[in-house]
Structure formats: structure tokens, C-alpha cells
Amino acid sequence: MPKQPAFPGLRDAMKKKQTRREVFLSEMKAVVPWGRLLGLIAPHYPKAGPKGGRPPMPIETMLRVYFLQNWYALSDPMAEE
């Protein structure tokens, strides 16, 4: 019969390594004041119209992609001109 692990060993065995994505998202969450930023931009962000059409992307998703592009210089230089 295998030996039962003690509590400290069990806690270490249950802990998984943080991925780079999780580290990046936690840093982004700590740096950017999301609540205040979304509150400022939300009144000006496009809403779905009465005629239908494609609904706009969620504002938080768009902001995260925008910040990601700026922080890692992923934007297309030709699109800026």
C-alpha cells in the first residue's frame, strides 16, 4: 500500500506551474485599471443597431487586443498611415 502524503507535500503536488499566458494576463490585470477604463469608454463604444448587422466585439476584448499589440509592437506599420 502506498504511503499517504503529508499535507505540505500534497499542497505542492496539487500546485501546477503557471503558464506564460497566465503570468502575462495577471500582470496586465495588475497594471491596467479595467473598471475605470471600461467606464470611460463604454458610453462612446458602438452598440448593435436596430437594423441588425454584425454586433460589435466586446469592449474588454478589443482593449486587451489593443494593449497587447502596443506592448509587443505587433501593429502593422502600414495600417497607421
N, C-alpha and C positions, 0 to 999 in steps of 0.2 A: 504494500500500500504506500503511495507517495506521501511524502511529508507535507503537511499543510503549511503554506507560507504565513509568516507573521504579518501584522498589519502594515508596518513600513515597507516591507518587500512587496506586498500586494498593491499598495498605492503606486509604487514605482512601476510595477508590471502593467497596471492599467493605464498609465500615462503614455500618450503617444507623442511622437515628435511633431512639432509644429511645422507645417509646410511653408514655403516661401510666400505663397499666396495668402495664407492666414496671417503671417507676420506683416506683410505689406498692408492688408486690409485693417489690421489692428492699429498700425502706425497712422494710416490715413484717417481712421476714426478718431484717433487722439489729436491729430493736428487740425482737422477741419471742424469748425462748429456747425455741424449739419443742420440742426434745428433752426438756428438763426438764419443761415444762408437760404434754406428752403423757404422760410417765412418771407424773406425779402424778394425772392424770385417768383414764387408761386402766383401772385396776382398778375404778373406780366407774361406768364407762360401760356402758350396756346391751349385752348380747350377743344374738345370734339364739337364740331359744328352741328347744327340741326339738320343739315343736308346729308349727313353721314360722312363717308370717306374714311380714310385711314386715321385711326386715333393716334395722337402724338405719343412718343415714347415717355415712360415715367420720368419725371424731372430728376429724381435722385440718380437714376441710371445714367442719364445724359450728363449730369455733373461729374459723376465718378469717371466716366469715359473721358470727358474733357480734361479733368485734372491728371488722369493717367497719361494722356497724350502730352500735356505740357511738362510734367515732371520727367518723363523719359524721352522728350523731344521726338515724339512719334508722328507729329503732324506733317502733312505734305506741304513743302515749301511753295509749290505752285498753286495750291489752293488758297494761300494767304494773299496772293497778288490780285 
